[in-house]
């Protein structure tokens, strides 16, 4: 069995900002926001996260999160409920 082995330098090379996928949000079936403290600071007021979540949710896709991950879409939820 081949093991999964990724190094930090490879991850950095293969990583792209979410905004670079903006044109294809409608092609996403799932948005998953991982837990940890990162989502507490990086996602609640990030318009790219909100747009991806809104686009996937409105087409009937899955929006999921664990731990602190819901912070990534709670502002979008509040804006949807209030407006």
N, C-alpha and C positions, 0 to 999 in steps of 0.2 A: 504494500500500500504506500502510495506517495504521500508524504506529509506536507502540510501547508506551512510554508516558510516565507515570511515577508520581512524585509528589513525596513528600517525607518527611511533610508534614502530612496528605496523603491516606492514606498508609500507616498513620499513627497512628490516624486516624479509623476505618479499616476493620479494625484489628487487635483481636482479642479474646483473652483468656487461654485456654489449652487447656482449663482446667477448665469454661469456659462451654459447652463441647460435650459434657461428660461423659455426659449422657443419650443422646447419639447416637453414642457410640463404636462401637456395634454396626453402625451404618450406614456406617462407613468401610470402604473396600476396601484402602487403602494408608496406611501411616505412613512418612513420609520425614523423616529427620533430617539436616539440612544439616551440612556440616563447619565448620571454623573452631574457635576456642577457646571459643566460647559453650557448646557441648555439654559441654565438659570441666567447667564450673562449674555450669551451670544444669540439667542433666538427670540425672546419675547417681543422685541421691537424690530425684528429683521423683516423688511418687506418681501424679500425673496422667499423666505420660509413661509410667510403668510400666503403669498401667491401660489406656491407649490401645494400647500395644504388645501387651500380653497379650490384650486383647479382639480386636484385628485378627488376631493370629497364631493364636489358638485357633479362629477361624472360617474359617481357611484363606486369609486375606488376605496381603498382601505387607508385610513390614517391611524397609525399606531405609535405608541411610545411606552417606555418603561421608566421607572424610578423618577428622576427629575425631568424626563423628556417631555411630559405634557406642557411644561412651560413654553415649549416651542410653538404650541398652537392655541394656548388658552386665550391670548389676545385676539386671535382670529375668531375664535368662538364667541368671545364677548362682543366683538364688533358685529358679527353676524346676528347675534341676538338683540343687540341694541339698535341696530340700524335697519 
